[in-house]
Amino acid sequence: MINSRYLNIPFVVIGGLFMLWPAIHNGYPLVYSDSHVFISQPVAEFMNWDKPFVYGPLILLFHGWSTLWGVVVAQALLLSHLVWLVSAAFAVDSNVVVSGPIARLKPGLRHLSICAVLALASTAPWFTNFVMPDIFGAMAVLCIFLLGFSNRLSRVEMIWLIVLGALAIAVHLSHLVIAAACLIVVLCLRLGRIQYALLPLAGAIVLLLGTNFYAFQKLSISPHGSVFMLARLSGDGNTKQVLETYCAQKKWYLCDWVDRLPADSDEFLWNGKGPVWSHPGGPIGLAPEASEIVSYVIRTRPWPVLVSAVRNMSTQLWMIQLGDTLHADHLDVTVAKSVGQYFAGSELEQLNNSRQMKGELANDALWFSRVSMVSFYGGLVFSLYILLVLWRAQPVVRERQNAQVVAGFILILWAGILANAFATGALSKPHHRYQARIAWLLVLPPLLLWRRPTLPTHAT
C-alpha cells in the first residue's frame, strides 16, 4: 500500500511551480551582483571574506555548472514543502482547530490555494527565484515554528527540518539573529519542544565554525564581521569621536581617515578608494583593528549607538518594496562574467536576453510591489486581531495547546521580521530588499486563520 504522504508530492511540486513565474517572465533566474560570489565559491581556492562558505557549495548541487534554473526550482520546491507542513499544522483535522474557506479545503487544494495567493500577492516568489540566500531567512523562521509547535510531524520530517533549518540559518549571518529571536518565542510558549527547535541553530553554528576554519584557519562564526559593524558605526557618525580621542595612543590605520570618513556605510565598505580597500591587507587585514575600534565605540558611546540602531531598525522595518532587487547594475561585470566562465554559452545568452539584464524587470514589478505591500499590512492587522482574540480569552483557553500553536505561529513570524530588521538595518544598512525577503510571511496568517481560531470557552 502506498504511503499517503507520497500522495502529497504532486501538490508540493505544483505549488512550487506556481512560485516560478517571475523567473519565467524574466526569461532567466533573478540575480544580483553578489550572485557571482556564490557561483564562484565552490571553485578551488576561491574564498570570499564577507560571506559564509555555505550557499555557494549548496547551490552547486542543483546547478552542477549546467544551469541556474536548477537552483530556483530547488528553492521553489523547498518553500512549497514548508508551506505544506505549516498548512498541515493548521488543518481542521489537527489539534489546532480553525475555520475558514481555505482551512476547510482538502489538503491538496488547500496547499495549491495558499501557494497561488503567495505567488500573486506577496514577495515570496521573487526571492524564491533569486540566486541569493535571501529566501532562506523566511525558511528558517518556518522550520523553527514547525519544530517548536507543529503536532503533525513524523520523525523523518523532524530530521529533515533540522537539516534544512541548519542550512537556512548558516547561509547568511543575519539568519543567526532571526533564529535566536524565534527560539525565544518557543522558549516562552513551548519549553518542552525547545530541544528540537534549538537543533537547527546549533547545527548552523557548527557548520559556520567548520567552514570558516577551513577557509581562513579561524574557529569563528564571522572572522571579519567587525568590518561591517565598523562601517555601520561610521555611517552613523559614532566612530569619529573615538578616533579623535584615542588615535594619539593607538596609531590605528583608520586614524588617517578621521577627517574624511565616508558618511555612507556602503561607501565605506565598497568604494575601491575608501578606508577598507585602501588598507594594505584589504578587509581581512583591517578586521583585527576594526574589532578593536568597534569595541571602543560601543563601550564609550553606548547611547548614541543604541539610538542609531533603533532608528535604522525602524527605518528597515517598513522598507518592503522590490526595486533594489531587480536592477541590472554591475551584472555585466559580475554575474555575466561568472556565468560565461563556468557555464555553457547558451546560459550566458539566456542571462543577456533576460528582462532584468535589459533593465525592464524593475518597471514590470512596480504594480506587484504595491500589491505585496497591501497584503503585508493586511496580514499585520489580521495577526494583531488574532492575538487580541487570544488575549481576551479566558486564561484556561490561552493555556490550551491549540491557542499556544496559533499564538506561537504569529509571534514567531513577528519575531523573525523584527529580528531581520535589526540584523540588516541596525547592523548593516536599510535596504528594501533586506526586509521584503521576509515580510511576506505575514501573508500566511490570513490564509491559515481566515476567521479567528475556534477555541473552547472553558476547559473540557
C-alpha positions as CSV (number, residue, x, y, z in Angstrom):
1,M,0.0,0.0,0.0
2,I,1.3,3.4,-0.9
3,N,2.2,5.7,2.0
4,S,-0.4,8.6,2.0
5,R,2.5,11.1,2.4
6,Y,3.8,10.2,-1.1
7,L,0.4,11.3,-2.5
8,N,1.3,14.9,-1.3
9,I,4.3,15.1,-3.7
10,P,2.3,16.2,-6.8
11,F,0.7,19.1,-4.9
12,V,4.1,20.2,-3.4
13,V,5.6,20.1,-6.9
14,I,2.7,22.1,-8.5
15,G,2.8,24.6,-5.6
16,G,6.5,25.1,-6.2
17,L,5.8,25.6,-10.0
18,F,3.4,28.4,-9.1
19,M,6.3,30.2,-7.4
20,L,8.5,30.2,-10.6
21,W,6.5,32.7,-12.6
22,P,8.9,35.7,-12.0
23,A,11.8,33.8,-13.5
24,I,9.7,32.6,-16.4
25,H,8.5,36.1,-17.0
26,N,12.1,37.4,-16.8
27,G,13.4,34.7,-19.1
28,Y,16.1,33.7,-16.5
29,P,16.5,33.3,-12.7
30,L,16.8,36.6,-10.9
31,V,20.4,37.5,-10.0
32,Y,22.2,40.2,-8.0
33,S,25.8,41.4,-8.3
34,D,26.7,39.2,-5.3
35,S,25.3,36.1,-7.0
36,H,28.6,35.7,-8.8
37,V,30.4,35.2,-5.4
38,F,28.1,32.3,-4.6
39,I,28.5,30.9,-8.1
40,S,32.3,31.0,-7.7
41,Q,32.5,29.8,-4.1
42,P,32.9,26.1,-5.0
43,V,35.8,26.9,-7.3
44,A,39.2,25.8,-6.0
45,E,40.9,28.4,-3.9
46,F,38.1,30.9,-4.1
47,M,37.4,32.2,-0.6
48,N,35.3,35.3,-0.1
49,W,35.9,37.3,3.1
50,D,32.4,38.6,3.8
51,K,30.1,35.6,3.1
52,P,29.7,32.2,4.8
53,F,31.1,29.4,2.7
54,V,27.7,27.6,2.6
55,Y,25.2,28.8,0.0
56,G,27.7,28.5,-2.9
57,P,28.5,24.8,-2.3
58,L,24.8,24.2,-1.6
59,I,23.5,25.5,-4.9
60,L,26.3,23.6,-6.8
61,L,24.2,20.5,-6.0
62,F,21.4,22.0,-8.1
63,H,23.2,23.8,-10.9
64,G,26.1,21.4,-11.5
65,W,27.8,24.1,-13.7
66,S,25.0,23.4,-16.1
67,T,22.1,25.9,-15.4
68,L,21.0,28.2,-12.6
69,W,17.4,27.2,-13.3
70,G,18.1,24.1,-11.1
71,V,18.7,26.5,-8.2
72,V,15.4,28.4,-8.3
73,V,13.5,25.2,-9.0
74,A,15.0,23.6,-5.9
75,Q,14.3,26.7,-3.8
76,A,10.7,26.8,-5.0
77,L,10.2,23.1,-4.1
78,L,11.7,23.6,-0.6
79,L,9.4,26.6,0.1
80,S,6.4,24.7,-1.2
81,H,7.1,21.8,1.1
82,L,7.5,24.0,4.1
83,V,4.2,25.7,3.3
84,W,2.6,22.3,3.1
85,L,3.9,21.3,6.5
86,V,2.8,24.7,8.0
87,S,-0.7,24.3,6.4
88,A,-1.0,20.8,7.8
89,A,-0.3,22.2,11.3
90,F,-3.5,24.2,11.0
91,A,-5.7,21.7,9.2
92,V,-9.2,21.1,10.6
93,D,-8.3,17.5,11.4
94,S,-5.3,18.6,13.5
95,N,-5.2,19.6,17.2
96,V,-5.4,23.2,16.1
97,V,-9.0,23.8,15.1
98,V,-9.5,26.7,12.7
99,S,-12.3,27.7,10.4
100,G,-12.4,29.5,7.1
101,P,-12.7,28.7,3.4
102,I,-9.1,27.8,2.7
103,A,-8.6,25.9,6.0
104,R,-11.5,23.6,5.3
105,L,-10.4,22.6,1.8
106,K,-8.9,19.2,1.2
107,P,-5.1,19.2,1.8
108,G,-4.1,19.3,-1.8
109,L,-6.5,22.1,-2.8
110,R,-5.7,24.0,0.4
111,H,-2.0,23.9,-0.4
112,L,-2.4,25.0,-4.1
113,S,-4.7,27.9,-3.0
114,I,-2.1,29.1,-0.4
115,C,0.7,28.9,-3.0
116,A,-1.4,30.7,-5.6
117,V,-2.1,33.6,-3.2
118,L,1.6,33.8,-2.2
119,A,2.7,33.7,-5.8
120,L,0.3,36.6,-6.8
121,A,0.1,38.7,-3.7
122,S,3.4,38.5,-1.9
123,T,7.2,39.0,-2.5
124,A,7.8,35.3,-1.8
125,P,8.2,34.2,-5.5
126,W,10.6,37.0,-6.3
127,F,13.0,35.8,-3.6
128,T,12.4,32.2,-4.4
129,N,13.6,32.9,-7.9
130,F,16.6,34.9,-6.7
131,V,20.0,33.2,-6.8
132,M,20.8,34.6,-3.4
133,P,20.4,33.1,0.1
134,D,17.6,35.7,0.9
135,I,14.6,33.3,0.8
136,F,16.2,31.1,3.4
137,G,15.6,33.7,6.2
138,A,11.9,33.0,5.9
139,M,12.5,29.3,5.6
140,A,14.5,29.4,8.9
141,V,11.5,31.0,10.6
142,L,9.1,28.3,9.3
143,C,11.5,25.5,10.3
144,I,11.7,26.7,13.9
145,F,8.0,27.2,14.1
146,L,7.3,23.6,12.9
147,L,9.9,22.1,15.2
148,G,8.6,24.1,18.1
149,F,4.9,23.9,17.6
150,S,3.6,21.5,15.0
151,N,1.9,18.4,16.3
152,R,1.8,16.6,13.0
153,L,5.4,15.9,12.1
154,S,6.8,12.4,11.5
155,R,10.3,11.6,12.7
156,V,11.7,11.8,9.2
157,E,10.1,15.3,8.8
158,M,11.6,16.5,12.0
159,I,15.1,15.3,10.9
160,W,14.6,17.0,7.6
161,L,13.5,20.3,9.2
162,I,16.5,20.2,11.5
163,V,18.9,19.7,8.5
164,L,17.1,22.3,6.3
165,G,16.9,24.7,9.2
166,A,20.6,24.5,9.9
167,L,21.4,25.2,6.3
168,A,18.8,28.0,6.1
169,I,20.4,29.7,9.1
170,A,24.0,29.2,8.1
171,V,23.7,30.6,4.5
172,H,23.6,34.2,5.9
173,L,24.9,35.6,9.2
174,S,21.8,37.7,9.7
175,H,19.8,34.5,10.0
176,L,21.5,33.7,13.2
177,V,19.8,36.7,14.8
178,I,16.5,35.7,13.2
179,A,16.8,32.2,14.6
180,A,17.7,33.4,18.1
181,A,14.6,35.6,18.2
182,C,12.3,32.8,17.1
183,L,13.7,30.5,19.7
184,I,12.8,33.0,22.4
185,V,9.1,32.5,21.4
186,V,9.5,28.7,21.6
187,L,11.2,29.1,25.0
188,C,8.3,31.2,26.3
189,L,5.4,29.1,24.9
190,R,6.6,25.6,24.3
191,L,9.5,24.9,26.6
192,G,9.1,21.2,26.1
193,R,10.0,21.5,22.4
194,I,12.9,23.8,22.8
195,Q,15.5,21.0,22.4
196,Y,14.1,20.3,18.9
197,A,13.8,23.9,17.8
198,L,17.3,24.6,19.0
199,L,19.0,22.0,16.9
200,P,19.0,24.0,13.6
201,L,20.8,26.9,15.2
202,A,23.3,24.6,16.9
203,G,23.9,22.9,13.5
204,A,24.3,26.2,11.8
205,I,26.9,27.3,14.3
206,V,28.9,24.1,13.9
207,L,28.7,24.5,10.1
208,L,29.9,28.1,10.2
209,L,32.8,27.3,12.6
210,G,33.9,24.4,10.4
211,T,33.7,26.2,7.1
212,N,35.5,29.3,8.5
213,F,38.2,27.2,9.9
214,Y,38.6,25.5,6.6
215,A,38.6,28.8,4.7
216,F,40.5,31.1,7.0
217,Q,42.0,28.9,9.7
218,K,39.9,30.7,12.3
219,L,37.4,29.0,14.6
220,S,35.0,31.8,14.3
221,I,31.4,32.3,13.3
222,S,32.3,35.6,11.5
223,P,36.0,36.1,11.2
224,H,35.7,39.5,9.5
225,G,32.3,40.7,10.6
226,S,33.8,43.6,12.6
227,V,34.5,45.4,9.3
228,F,30.7,45.5,8.6
229,M,30.0,46.8,12.1
230,L,32.7,49.4,11.8
231,A,31.1,50.6,8.5
232,R,27.7,50.9,10.2
233,L,29.1,52.8,13.2
234,S,31.0,55.2,10.9
235,G,28.0,55.8,8.7
236,D,26.0,56.8,11.8
237,G,28.7,59.2,12.9
238,N,29.7,57.2,16.0
239,T,33.3,56.5,15.1
240,K,34.9,59.9,14.5
241,Q,34.9,61.0,18.2
242,V,36.5,57.7,19.3
243,L,39.3,58.1,16.7
244,E,39.9,61.7,17.7
245,T,40.2,60.6,21.4
246,Y,42.4,57.5,21.0
247,C,44.4,57.9,17.8
248,A,47.3,59.6,19.6
249,Q,48.0,56.5,21.6
250,K,46.6,53.7,19.4
251,K,48.0,54.6,15.9
252,W,45.2,52.9,14.1
253,Y,45.3,52.8,10.3
254,L,41.9,54.4,10.3
255,C,43.3,57.5,12.1
256,D,44.4,58.7,8.7
257,W,40.8,58.8,7.7
258,V,39.4,60.6,10.7
259,D,38.6,63.8,8.8
260,R,37.3,62.1,5.7
261,L,35.3,59.1,6.9
262,P,32.5,58.2,4.4
263,A,29.1,59.2,5.7
264,D,27.5,56.2,4.0
265,S,28.3,52.6,5.2
266,D,28.1,51.2,1.7
267,E,30.6,53.8,0.5
268,F,32.8,52.9,3.5
269,L,32.7,49.2,2.6
270,W,32.8,49.0,-1.2
271,N,34.5,52.1,-2.6
272,G,37.8,50.9,-4.0
273,K,39.5,54.1,-2.8
274,G,37.8,54.0,0.6
275,P,39.3,53.0,4.0
276,V,38.6,49.3,3.6
277,W,40.2,48.6,0.3
278,S,42.9,51.2,0.7
279,H,44.2,49.2,3.7
280,P,47.3,47.2,2.6
281,G,45.6,43.9,3.7
282,G,42.2,44.9,2.5
283,P,39.2,44.0,4.6
284,I,40.9,40.9,6.0
285,G,43.8,42.9,7.1
286,L,41.6,45.6,8.6
287,A,39.4,43.2,10.6
288,P,41.6,43.0,13.8
289,E,41.8,46.8,14.1
290,A,38.1,47.1,13.2
291,S,37.2,44.7,16.0
292,E,39.2,46.9,18.5
293,I,37.6,50.1,17.3
294,V,34.1,48.7,17.4
295,S,34.7,47.6,21.0
296,Y,35.9,51.1,21.9
297,V,32.9,52.8,20.2
298,I,30.3,50.6,21.9
299,R,31.9,51.0,25.3
300,T,32.4,54.7,25.2
301,R,29.3,55.7,23.2
302,P,26.6,53.2,24.2
303,W,23.6,55.5,24.0
304,P,24.4,57.1,20.6
305,V,25.0,53.6,19.2
306,L,21.7,52.4,20.6
307,V,19.7,55.4,19.3
308,S,21.3,54.9,15.8
309,A,20.5,51.1,15.9
310,V,16.8,51.8,16.9
311,R,16.5,54.4,14.2
312,N,18.0,52.2,11.5
313,M,15.9,49.2,12.6
314,S,12.7,51.3,12.5
315,T,13.6,52.5,9.0
316,Q,14.3,49.0,7.8
317,L,11.1,47.5,9.2
318,W,8.9,49.3,6.7
319,M,11.1,49.1,3.6
320,I,9.5,46.2,1.8
321,Q,9.5,47.1,-1.9
322,L,11.2,45.1,-4.7
323,G,13.1,47.8,-6.5
324,D,16.6,47.2,-5.4
325,T,16.3,43.5,-6.1
326,L,15.6,43.7,-9.8
327,H,18.0,46.2,-11.3
328,A,20.8,45.3,-13.8
329,D,23.6,47.3,-12.0
330,H,27.0,45.7,-12.4
331,L,25.6,42.4,-13.6
332,D,27.7,42.6,-16.8
333,V,30.9,42.6,-14.8
334,T,29.9,40.2,-12.1
335,V,27.2,37.5,-12.8
336,A,27.7,37.6,-16.6
337,K,31.4,37.1,-16.1
338,S,30.9,34.1,-13.8
339,V,28.2,32.5,-16.0
340,G,30.3,33.0,-19.1
341,Q,33.3,31.4,-17.4
342,Y,31.7,28.4,-15.8
343,F,28.5,27.6,-17.7
344,A,27.7,26.8,-21.3
345,G,27.3,29.6,-23.8
346,S,23.6,29.2,-24.1
347,E,23.3,30.0,-20.3
348,L,25.0,33.4,-20.8
349,E,22.8,34.1,-23.8
350,Q,19.7,33.5,-21.7
351,L,21.1,35.9,-19.0
352,N,21.8,38.6,-21.5
353,N,18.4,38.3,-23.1
354,S,16.6,38.5,-19.8
355,R,14.3,41.4,-18.9
356,Q,16.4,42.1,-15.8
357,M,19.6,42.4,-17.9
358,K,17.8,44.8,-20.3
359,G,16.7,46.9,-17.4
360,E,13.0,46.2,-17.9
361,L,12.2,44.0,-14.9
362,A,12.0,46.7,-12.2
363,N,9.3,48.5,-14.1
364,D,7.4,45.3,-14.6
365,A,7.3,44.8,-10.8
366,L,6.0,48.2,-9.8
367,W,2.4,47.1,-9.6
368,F,3.4,43.9,-7.8
369,S,5.3,45.9,-5.1
370,R,2.0,47.8,-4.3
371,V,0.0,44.6,-4.1
372,S,2.5,42.9,-1.8
373,M,2.6,46.0,0.5
374,V,-1.2,45.9,0.8
375,S,-1.1,42.1,1.6
376,F,1.7,42.7,4.2
377,Y,-0.3,45.4,6.0
378,G,-3.4,43.3,5.8
379,G,-1.6,40.4,7.3
380,L,-0.2,42.6,10.0
381,V,-3.7,43.9,11.0
382,F,-5.2,40.4,10.9
383,S,-2.4,38.9,13.0
384,L,-3.0,41.7,15.6
385,Y,-6.7,40.8,15.6
386,I,-5.9,37.1,16.2
387,L,-3.6,37.9,19.1
388,L,-6.3,40.2,20.6
389,V,-8.8,37.4,20.4
390,L,-6.4,35.1,22.3
391,W,-5.5,37.7,24.8
392,R,-9.2,38.4,25.6
393,A,-9.9,34.6,26.0
394,Q,-10.1,33.1,29.5
395,P,-6.7,32.0,30.9
396,V,-7.6,28.4,30.7
397,V,-8.3,28.8,27.0
398,R,-4.9,30.6,26.4
399,E,-3.1,27.7,28.0
400,R,-4.7,25.1,25.7
401,Q,-2.4,23.6,23.1
402,N,-4.3,24.9,20.1
403,A,-4.1,28.5,21.4
404,Q,-0.4,28.2,22.0
405,V,0.2,27.0,18.5
406,V,-1.8,29.9,16.9
407,A,-0.1,32.4,19.2
408,G,3.3,30.8,18.7
409,F,2.9,31.0,14.9
410,I,2.1,34.7,14.8
411,L,4.7,35.6,17.4
412,I,7.4,33.7,15.6
413,L,6.6,35.5,12.4
414,W,6.8,38.8,14.2
415,A,10.0,37.8,15.9
416,G,11.6,36.8,12.6
417,I,10.5,40.0,10.9
418,L,11.7,42.3,13.8
419,A,15.0,40.4,14.2
420,N,15.6,40.7,10.4
421,A,15.1,44.5,10.6
422,F,17.6,44.7,13.4
423,A,20.2,42.4,11.8
424,T,20.1,44.2,8.5
425,G,19.1,47.7,9.4
426,A,20.9,48.2,12.7
427,L,24.0,46.1,11.8
428,S,24.3,46.8,8.1
429,K,22.2,49.4,6.3
430,P,18.5,49.7,5.5
431,H,17.6,48.4,2.0
432,H,14.2,47.4,0.6
433,R,15.5,44.0,-0.4
434,Y,16.5,43.1,3.1
435,Q,13.0,43.4,4.6
436,A,11.0,42.4,1.5
437,R,12.6,39.0,1.6
438,I,10.9,38.1,4.9
439,A,7.9,40.5,5.3
440,W,5.8,38.2,3.1
441,L,5.5,35.8,6.0
442,L,2.6,37.9,7.3
443,V,0.5,37.0,4.3
444,L,0.2,33.5,5.8
445,P,-2.0,34.1,8.9
446,P,-5.0,35.3,6.9
447,L,-4.7,32.3,4.6
448,L,-4.5,29.8,7.5
449,L,-6.7,31.5,10.0
450,W,-9.2,33.4,7.9
451,R,-11.6,33.5,10.7
452,R,-10.5,33.5,14.3
453,P,-9.4,30.2,15.8
454,T,-12.3,28.1,17.1
455,L,-11.3,28.0,20.8
456,P,-13.5,26.5,23.6
457,T,-14.7,28.9,26.2
458,H,-13.9,26.5,29.1
459,A,-11.7,23.6,29.8
460,T,-13.0,20.2,28.8
